[in-house]
Amino acid sequence: MLKNPFFLNKGPFELNDLLKKINLPNNSLFQNDKTKISDFNNLNDAEKNDITFFHSINYKNLAKKTKAQYCITNNKLKNYLPNDCKKIIVENVLLASAKITEIFYPDSVVDNDNYEVDLIKNVYPNIISGNNTLIGKNVILGKNIKIGHNTLIEKNVSIGNNCFIGSNVILRNTVVEDNVNILDGAIVGKKGFGFFPDQVKNYRYPHIGYVLIKKNSEIGSSSTIDRGSTSVTIIGENTFLDNQVHIAHNVKIGNNCVIAGQVGIAGSATLGNNVMIGGQAGISGHLTIGNNVQIGGGSGVIKNIPDNSKVMGYPATDIKQFIKNKIKWQIQLIERK
């Protein structure tokens, strides 16, 4: 993850204390291990003194190269990890990871502490803004910014030069580069939809990441972009999102992409450069969409798509094959009549 600028790391913690705090059973191998753990991080960004997690075969290539000293995983996946990475075996990798993340970053679980705000004109008198626009703590604004009415820039936001922020926008835990437009009603940087169902009370996954919107991009009206859980949600340079688009946590969108209205992209999906997506299409989580891919409106993408592909339908298939299948179905319907 790019260095977290917003959430305070309460570490380091001794490993045996961490495991005791989460009531981890069968941890006898580490009960006397007092190694100081500096941080909790993802496989790709973890350093030597960090603890990480490995929960899905989809990340085996990252697991093989991780620098983390310790990794929370299960018996099925442990052999993909480097020999010098110590494996902490658990039944539910994500739940154990969530509990440890909360120990390091206790203020990352909920977004209900953003009440310390002031009128933006009292803090940045030279900013052009509408009525009732509020600003929170740890906010940095660049030059030549215009902001609409009733917008709330909560804590932990950085906005570059020459940006336009519309009315009724909410920003938190977000870095906005230069020349970005965020249109009316957009909500950016809120916690993602990550939790573990339980009969009594669902356990929410902490979100210690943020949102990075790169230069010359546009976010459409009423669109929502969730901050990352253990990485950064990224909107690439010169990428345009239409109205009512949802981008879930940890999604990475490349440069020069165009995404039409009511598209939903599930968590941890990665899109390359020059991707075009038609309206009301859906992208499942943890998928990789290559460069120069075109996805037809209303499509459902449930597997990786290689570079330079054109797909459509549900499940999304090569567009030529989709058209052939459609003609075939139409002929069959006519014959039945």
NUVO-841639 format. One line per 8 residues: number of its first residue (from 1); for each residue x, y, z of N, C-alpha, C. Coordinates in steps of 0.02 Angstrom, whole numbers, plus 50000, padded with zeros to 5 digits. Atoms other than C-alpha are relative to their C-alpha. Layout:
% NUVO-841639
NUM	X/Y/Z/X/Y/Z/X/Y/Z  ...
END
This chain:
% NUVO-841639
1	50043/49940/50000/50000/50000/50000/50044/50062/50000  49966/49937/49993/50059/50176/49970/49997/50020/50073  49997/49984/49928/50111/50245/50139/49936/50032/50023  50064/49976/49976/49953/50272/50239/50007/50069/50033  49991/49932/49973/49937/50460/50270/49950/50018/50054  50058/49980/49961/49781/50455/50378/49991/49962/50066  50016/50038/49940/49760/50314/50504/50063/49987/50041  49943/50006/49955/49874/50307/50656/50013/49928/50018
9	49978/50067/49983/49970/50145/50680/50019/49999/50074  49988/50004/49928/49967/50097/50866/50058/49953/50018  49946/50047/49988/50108/49971/50845/50065/50034/50019  49996/50072/50009/50230/49894/50868/49970/49960/50059  50025/50046/49949/50159/49744/50962/50042/49936/49997  49968/50065/50000/50242/49584/51017/49953/49948/49972  50042/50049/50035/50179/49437/50915/49957/49960/50049  50040/50041/49954/50125/49331/51064/49943/50040/50030
17	50055/49958/49974/50024/49478/51132/49945/50009/49948  50051/49993/50053/49938/49503/50964/49955/49938/49998  50039/50062/50006/49885/49321/50957/49956/49989/50061  50042/50005/49940/49823/49326/51136/49939/50046/49996  50054/49951/50004/49719/49482/51102/49942/49976/49956  50053/50024/50044/49624/49394/50963/49976/49929/50019  50021/50066/49974/49603/49233/51065/50010/49945/49948  49986/50048/50052/49686/49130/50931/50017/49933/50031
25	49984/50066/49972/49680/48944/50974/50059/49968/49965  49947/50040/50031/49821/48822/50939/50060/50043/49978  49943/49956/50018/49955/48958/50939/50061/49986/50043  49946/50018/49954/50077/48863/51049/50069/50012/49969  49935/49988/50033/50215/48884/50918/50025/50071/50012  49981/49930/49994/50213/49071/50949/49986/50030/50069  50022/49973/49935/50160/49086/51132/50056/50035/50037  49944/49966/49968/50334/49140/51184/50038/50044/49952
33	49967/49960/50051/50376/49236/51026/49987/50074/50013  50006/49929/49984/50408/49416/51077/50025/50046/49945  49979/49959/50057/50458/49477/50905/49953/50060/49993  50041/49940/50007/50399/49657/50883/49976/50007/49928  50031/49994/50066/50278/49673/50736/49983/50074/49989  50008/49928/50013/50279/49847/50659/49933/50019/49971  50060/49979/50036/50125/49843/50551/49965/49938/49972  50038/50049/50038/49988/49742/50468/49993/50026/49929
41	50001/49976/50069/49997/49750/50279/49983/49943/49952  50015/50051/50049/49950/49659/50119/50063/49965/49976  49943/50041/50022/50061/49529/50037/50051/50039/49961  49956/49964/50046/50133/49648/49909/50041/50053/50036  49968/49942/49970/50177/49793/50024/50030/49986/50069  49974/50016/49934/50223/49704/50186/50077/50001/50000  49927/49999/49991/50401/49733/50249/50020/49944/50049  49973/50055/49961/50513/49617/50350/49968/49995/50069
49	50026/50001/49931/50444/49667/50521/49924/50003/50003  50074/49996/50002/50261/49661/50466/49969/49930/50003  50039/50061/50006/50126/49530/50477/49950/50010/49942  50044/49995/50058/50020/49493/50322/49950/49943/50002  50049/50054/50004/49881/49375/50267/49996/49973/49929  50005/50034/50065/49855/49251/50125/49939/49954/50004  50064/50034/49992/49676/49191/50103/49972/49969/49937  50028/50024/50063/49650/49150/49919/50055/49980/49952
57	49952/50025/50049/49742/49051/49785/50012/50052/49945  49992/49947/50050/49715/49203/49672/50063/50042/50012  49943/49957/49983/49860/49286/49763/50063/49959/50012  49942/50043/49988/49984/49143/49757/50065/50031/49975  49938/49970/50026/50108/49240/49650/50026/50055/50046  49978/49950/49951/50111/49382/49775/50025/49966/50063  49980/50036/49940/50124/49257/49918/50072/49975/49994  49933/50028/50011/50281/49181/49842/50055/50052/50010
65	49950/49947/49998/50369/49350/49845/49994/50046/50061  50010/49955/49944/50306/49426/50007/50063/50005/50044  49943/49989/49956/50437/49502/50123/49981/49994/50073  50024/50001/49931/50330/49484/50279/50033/49945/50040  49970/50049/49955/50406/49394/50427/49949/49948/50022  50053/50045/49978/50238/49318/50477/49941/50007/49953  50058/49998/50044/50084/49272/50377/49944/49958/50030  50059/50036/49979/49909/49223/50432/49972/49964/49939
73	50023/50038/50058/49850/49084/50317/49968/49935/50025  50027/50066/49981/49779/48907/50314/50044/49944/49972  49958/50057/50019/49848/48733/50284/50002/49990/49924  50003/50010/50072/49794/48731/50101/50048/50047/49962  49962/49949/50036/49893/48887/50056/50071/50010/50026  49937/49983/49966/50043/48886/50173/50062/49984/49959  49940/50020/50037/50163/48800/50052/50018/50048/49943  49984/49950/50051/50154/48945/49928/50045/50055/50028
81	49962/49946/49968/50239/49060/50054/50075/49984/50003  49927/50011/49995/50429/49083/50063/50017/49962/50064  49979/50040/49942/50522/48968/50183/50015/50043/50061  49982/49957/49943/50579/49115/50290/49940/50040/50027  50060/49968/49975/50400/49176/50314/49964/49950/50047  50030/50044/49951/50326/49101/50472/49924/49999/49993  50071/50007/50014/50150/49034/50447/49959/49994/50064  50047/50004/49944/50013/49066/50574/49935/49970/49973
89	50055/50036/50030/49879/48938/50533/49936/50012/50039  50065/49987/49969/49697/48983/50567/49946/49970/49956  50057/50024/50039/49526/48924/50511/49971/50054/49955  50029/49944/50038/49461/49094/50455/50053/50055/49994  49944/49954/50009/49604/49197/50382/49976/50073/50004  50022/49930/50003/49503/49355/50349/49976/50025/50068  50023/49979/49935/49422/49358/50520/50059/50014/50047  49941/49990/49958/49589/49338/50610/50037/50064/49978
97	49966/49940/50026/49664/49472/50496/49963/50063/50020  50040/49942/49981/49521/49591/50532/50013/50019/50073  49990/49987/49929/49547/49574/50720/50069/50030/50013  49933/49972/49991/49733/49607/50706/50005/50070/49970  50001/49933/50030/49705/49755/50589/49970/50051/50049  50033/49955/49954/49588/49831/50718/50044/50018/50059  49954/49986/49945/49723/49817/50852/50050/50054/49978  49953/49951/50025/49846/49915/50744/49966/50067/49985
105	50035/49939/50024/49716/50039/50678/49928/50002/50027  50067/50003/49969/49569/50051/50801/49951/50052/49974  50046/49947/50023/49499/50210/50721/49980/49990/49927  50014/50011/50071/49478/50130/50548/49937/49959/49988  50056/50046/50007/49324/50025/50582/49936/50036/49981  50062/49963/50012/49186/50156/50581/50016/50071/49978  49992/49932/50023/49159/50329/50508/49953/50047/50037  50049/49961/49962/49057/50407/50648/50032/50051/50046
113	49966/49953/49955/49185/50525/50724/50021/50064/49963  49981/49943/50042/49187/50663/50594/49957/50061/50013  50045/49945/49982/49090/50797/50689/50036/50066/50009  49962/49938/49990/49230/50925/50711/50012/50033/49933  49995/49967/50065/49199/51033/50558/49987/50075/50010  50010/49928/49999/49196/51218/50518/49979/50022/49930  50015/49972/50066/49131/51326/50376/50066/50010/49962  49938/49997/50038/49259/51317/50238/50026/50071/49993
121	49979/49930/50008/49260/51507/50221/50039/50025/50060  49963/49981/49941/49327/51518/50399/50072/49973/49999  49934/50033/50002/49475/51406/50358/50038/50020/49937  49971/49981/50065/49507/51445/50174/49958/50057/49970  50042/49944/50022/49435/51619/50144/50004/50016/49925  49991/49984/50071/49502/51629/49966/49970/49947/49954  50031/50052/50041/49415/51469/49907/49930/50023/49978  50067/49986/50024/49261/51495/49798/49955/49942/50019
129	50043/50055/49977/49123/51395/49882/49929/50025/50009  50070/49984/49991/48935/51389/49899/49981/50004/50073  50026/49994/49932/48825/51399/50053/50008/49934/50038  50001/50057/49954/48846/51281/50202/50050/49946/49979  49947/50048/50016/49005/51199/50139/50048/49995/50060  49963/50012/49938/49101/51121/50285/50066/49964/49987  49934/50030/50006/49280/51064/50312/50021/49973/50068  49979/50031/49938/49355/50946/50441/50075/50007/50012
137	49929/49998/49982/49527/50913/50515/50043/49966/49947  49949/50031/50044/49684/50869/50417/49978/50003/49927  50020/49990/50069/49621/50941/50253/50047/50051/49968  49955/49956/50037/49739/51020/50125/49969/50015/49933  50030/49980/50063/49670/51119/49979/50051/50038/49958  49954/49966/50045/49768/51176/49826/49972/50066/49976  50020/49935/50027/49745/51330/49718/49944/49991/49948  50051/49996/50051/49599/51379/49607/49949/49942/50005
145	50051/50051/49988/49472/51260/49684/49932/50033/50007  50068/49976/49993/49285/51285/49668/49957/49944/50029  50040/50050/49964/49160/51197/49783/49928/50024/50003  50071/49984/50001/48970/51192/49774/49969/50007/50069  50038/49992/49939/48834/51204/49906/49995/49934/50040  50015/50057/49955/48811/51088/50057/50048/49942/49992  49949/50053/50006/48971/50992/50025/50038/49994/50066  49964/50015/49938/49063/50908/50169/50067/49968/49983
153	49933/50028/50008/49250/50886/50158/50023/49981/50069  49985/50023/49932/49281/50780/50312/50075/49995/50010  49929/50004/49984/49446/50740/50393/50038/49957/49951  49955/50042/50039/49595/50668/50300/49987/50005/49925  50011/49989/50071/49575/50745/50127/50054/50048/49974  49954/49956/50034/49701/50821/50007/49974/50011/49929  50026/49985/50067/49639/50910/49849/50051/50045/49964  49950/49963/50038/49758/50972/49714/49974/50064/49969
161	50017/49937/50032/49752/51125/49603/49947/49991/49945  50046/49996/50056/49615/51174/49480/49947/49945/50001  50052/50052/49993/49484/51054/49546/49932/50031/50011  50069/49979/49988/49295/51070/49547/49966/49945/50040  50038/50045/49958/49194/50989/49687/49928/50025/50001  50069/49979/50007/49006/50995/49659/49964/50008/50066  50042/49993/49941/48861/51016/49780/49982/49932/50029  50022/50061/49965/48810/50886/49910/50050/49943/49993
169	49947/50050/50004/48976/50795/49894/50027/49987/50070  49966/50017/49937/49056/50701/50040/50067/49968/49983  49933/50027/50009/49244/50670/50041/50031/49985/50068  49961/50016/49940/49346/50582/50174/50054/49950/49979  49945/50049/50012/49511/50484/50175/50016/49994/49925  49993/49998/50073/49545/50538/49996/50055/50049/49980  49950/49957/50031/49688/50610/49894/49977/50014/49928  50022/49980/50066/49633/50707/49740/50056/50040/49967
177	49946/49965/50035/49765/50760/49614/49972/50059/49960  50019/49940/50036/49759/50913/49499/49948/49987/49945  50046/49999/50058/49621/50953/49373/49948/49944/50002  50051/50052/49991/49490/50833/49442/49932/50032/50012  50069/49979/49988/49301/50858/49435/49964/49945/50039  50043/50047/49962/49191/50775/49567/49930/50031/50002  50065/49969/50011/49009/50806/49524/49952/49989/50058  50049/49996/49945/48854/50831/49632/49983/49931/50028
185	50026/50059/49966/48810/50700/49760/50047/49941/50006  49953/50055/49995/48966/50593/49747/50023/49990/50073  49974/50016/49934/49027/50505/49905/50064/49959/49990  49935/50029/50012/49212/50462/49908/50038/49990/50065  49957/50014/49943/49320/50378/50040/49966/49970/50060  50033/50032/49944/49190/50297/50150/50025/49929/50009  49979/50069/49989/49222/50126/50228/49964/49954/49951  50028/50047/50048/49191/49979/50112/49951/49951/50032
193	50050/50049/49979/49061/49842/50123/50035/49935/50017  49963/50059/49980/49168/49719/50217/49984/49980/50071  50016/50024/49933/49105/49616/50364/49990/49925/49999  50010/50071/49993/49084/49440/50429/49932/49988/50033  50068/50010/49972/48902/49385/50455/50001/49958/50064  50006/50037/49937/48855/49325/50628/49927/50005/50023  50070/50002/49979/48689/49277/50706/49984/50056/50049  50012/49949/49949/48709/49404/50848/50019/50070/49974
201	49976/49935/50024/48814/49546/50775/50054/49990/49948  49951/50006/50053/48908/49559/50611/50066/50034/50021  49934/49973/49983/49096/49590/50631/50027/50038/49940  49979/49958/50056/49153/49735/50523/50075/49999/49990  49929/50000/50017/49320/49731/50432/50026/50071/50000  49971/49933/50001/49431/49883/50465/50022/50020/49929  49977/49974/50065/49472/49992/50314/50054/50053/50013  49943/49957/49983/49646/50067/50336/50028/50034/49938
209	49977/49969/50061/49668/50121/50155/49968/50067/49987  50031/49937/50019/49611/50274/50061/49984/49998/49926  50015/49995/50071/49556/50332/49888/50049/50049/49969  49956/49956/50038/49676/50406/49761/49969/50012/49931  50027/49981/50065/49599/50500/49614/50054/50039/49963  49944/49969/50035/49734/50542/49489/49976/50056/49953  50014/49937/50034/49744/50699/49383/49957/49992/49937  50041/49993/50061/49623/50751/49245/49942/49951/49997
217	50055/50049/49999/49488/50628/49300/49935/50034/50019  50066/49973/49981/49302/50652/49329/49959/49945/50032  50044/50046/49964/49184/50569/49452/49929/50026/49992  50068/49979/50016/49000/50574/49401/49956/50009/50061  50047/49987/49946/48851/50628/49504/49976/49936/50033  50027/50056/49959/48793/50511/49643/50041/49936/49994  49955/50058/50001/48941/50395/49616/50030/49990/50069  49970/50016/49936/49020/50307/49765/50066/49962/49990
225	49934/50033/50004/49202/50256/49788/50022/49984/50071  49980/50022/49934/49250/50154/49941/50076/50002/50008  49928/50003/49988/49421/50172/50020/50023/49928/50007  49974/50067/49996/49535/50022/50024/49997/49971/50070  49997/50033/49935/49535/49894/50162/50073/49994/50021  49929/50004/49985/49720/49848/50160/50042/50025/49942  49963/49969/50055/49769/49939/50000/49964/50064/49980  50028/49937/50022/49723/50095/49902/49951/49988/49943
233	50045/49999/50057/49571/50116/49790/50023/50055/49953  49968/49952/50045/49639/50202/49634/49956/50011/49938  50030/49979/50064/49555/50298/49491/50056/50031/49960  49942/49979/50039/49685/50321/49354/49992/50068/49966  49999/49936/50034/49732/50476/49257/49952/50002/49941  50045/49989/50057/49605/50547/49134/49947/49947/49993  50054/50050/50000/49477/50416/49183/49935/50035/50021  50064/49968/49988/49295/50468/49178/49948/49949/50023
241	50055/50041/49975/49156/50391/49282/49935/50038/49989  50066/49970/50011/48976/50426/49232/49962/50003/50067  50041/49995/49940/48834/50452/49356/49984/49931/50029  50024/50060/49965/48786/50320/49486/50044/49939/49987  49951/50055/50006/48943/50215/49467/50024/49982/50071  49974/50021/49935/48999/50111/49617/50067/49964/49991  49933/50030/49999/49183/50070/49646/50013/49975/50071  49992/50030/49934/49212/49950/49791/50073/50005/50023
249	49934/49993/49969/49363/49939/49907/50054/49962/49962  49939/50029/50029/49537/49903/49838/50000/49995/49924  50002/50002/50073/49485/49923/49656/50055/50045/49972  49949/49961/50035/49623/49985/49539/49978/50009/49928  50021/49984/50067/49567/50073/49380/50056/50038/49966  49944/49970/50035/49698/50120/49250/49985/50068/49970  50006/49935/50031/49721/50275/49144/49954/49999/49939  50039/49990/50061/49605/50340/49007/49942/49951/49993
257	50058/50045/50001/49458/50229/49055/49935/50041/49998  50066/49968/50004/49275/50272/49021/49949/49949/50026  50047/50046/49967/49141/50194/49133/49932/50032/50002  50066/49971/50007/48958/50226/49094/49958/49989/50063  50043/49997/49942/48813/50248/49216/49978/49932/50027  50026/50058/49963/48760/50119/49346/50043/49937/49992  49953/50056/49999/48914/50010/49324/50020/49987/50073  49976/50019/49935/48966/49914/49480/50062/49958/49994
265	49937/50037/50000/49144/49854/49509/50014/49976/50070  49993/50029/49933/49165/49735/49655/50072/50003/50025  49937/49989/49966/49309/49736/49778/50059/49964/49970  49935/50027/50019/49491/49708/49730/50006/49981/49926  49992/50009/50072/49459/49704/49542/50052/50050/49974  49949/49958/50031/49596/49777/49432/49984/50010/49926  50012/49984/50070/49564/49866/49267/50062/50033/49971  49942/49971/50034/49701/49908/49143/49985/50069/49972
273	50009/49935/50032/49718/50064/49036/49953/49995/49941  50043/49995/50059/49595/50120/48902/49943/49950/49999  50057/50046/49994/49453/50011/48966/49935/50041/49992  50065/49967/50009/49276/50057/48911/49945/49951/50023  50053/50043/49972/49123/49989/49004/49933/50033/49989  50068/49975/50013/48942/50011/48948/49958/50000/50063  50043/49990/49943/48802/50057/49066/49972/49935/50029  50031/50054/49962/48736/49937/49200/50038/49934/49995
281	49958/50061/49998/48879/49813/49178/50024/49989/50071  49974/50017/49934/48946/49722/49330/50064/49961/49994  49935/50034/49999/49124/49665/49367/50007/49966/50068  49992/50036/49937/49147/49529/49498/50067/50017/50033  49941/49983/49962/49279/49549/49633/50061/49957/49983  49936/50036/50006/49463/49498/49624/50016/49979/49928  49986/50016/50070/49464/49495/49433/50050/50050/49971  49955/49957/50037/49591/49568/49312/49974/50012/49930
289	50023/49980/50066/49529/49662/49160/50059/50033/49965  49940/49976/50033/49667/49694/49033/49994/50069/49969  49999/49935/50035/49714/49848/48932/49956/49997/49938  50037/49991/50062/49604/49911/48790/49939/49953/49994  50058/50044/49999/49457/49802/48842/49936/50041/49994  50065/49969/50005/49279/49848/48792/49947/49951/50025  50051/50042/49970/49132/49781/48893/49932/50030/49985  50066/49975/50020/48955/49797/48825/49955/50014/50059
297	50048/49982/49948/48815/49874/48926/49959/49941/50024  50040/50054/49971/48721/49758/49044/50037/49934/50008  49962/50062/49996/48860/49628/49041/50016/49982/50073  49977/50024/49935/48911/49522/49190/50066/49965/49992  49932/50027/50008/49098/49490/49201/50017/49959/50061  49987/50045/49944/49141/49339/49308/50067/49964/49994  49934/50029/50006/49314/49293/49246/50047/50053/49970  49950/49953/50027/49476/49381/49194/49990/50009/49925
305	50006/49985/50071/49477/49465/49024/50068/50024/49975  49934/49981/50024/49639/49477/48923/49998/50066/49961  49994/49938/50037/49703/49632/48834/49964/49998/49933  50027/49989/50067/49615/49700/48679/49937/49958/49985  50060/50040/50010/49456/49598/48706/49938/50045/49997  50066/49969/50000/49277/49649/48667/49950/49947/50022  50044/50051/49972/49147/49558/48772/49931/50030/50014  50068/49978/49986/48962/49564/48806/49960/49940/50026
313	50045/50052/49977/48822/49466/48890/50015/49977/50070  49989/50031/49934/48807/49363/49048/49997/49924/49993  49936/49969/49983/48923/49283/49076/50032/50032/49939  49971/49963/50056/49023/49404/48969/50046/49955/49959  49960/50040/50047/49096/49319/48815/50021/50044/49942  49978/49963/50059/49183/49373/48656/49939/50026/49962  50060/49969/50028/49064/49492/48569/49977/49966/49936  50019/50036/50061/49068/49397/48403/49962/49936/50018
321	50034/50060/49978/49020/49238/48494/49932/50017/50030  50064/49979/49972/48885/49332/48588/49949/50013/49946  50046/49986/50055/48808/49393/48425/49977/49936/49966  50018/50064/50030/48814/49219/48350/49949/49962/50042  50047/50035/49954/48729/49145/48503/49932/50033/49999  50063/49965/50000/48596/49280/48499/49960/49984/49938  50034/50017/50063/48555/49246/48316/49974/49929/50003  50020/50070/49994/48549/49060/48353/49937/49993/50044
329	50058/50003/49955/48427/49087/48499/49938/50028/49966  50057/49970/50034/48317/49199/48392/49970/49952/49948  50024/50049/50050/48307/49066/48255/49962/49944/50034  50033/50054/49963/48263/48933/48383/49930/50022/50025  50065/49975/49978/48122/49043/48451/49950/50002/49943  50044/49997/50059/48052/49070/48277/49977/49931/49979  50017/50069/50020/48058/48884/48238/49950/49969/50047  50048/50027/49952/47964/48843/48398/49930/50026/49988
337	50066/49971/50014/47823/48959/48345/49968/49965/49940
END
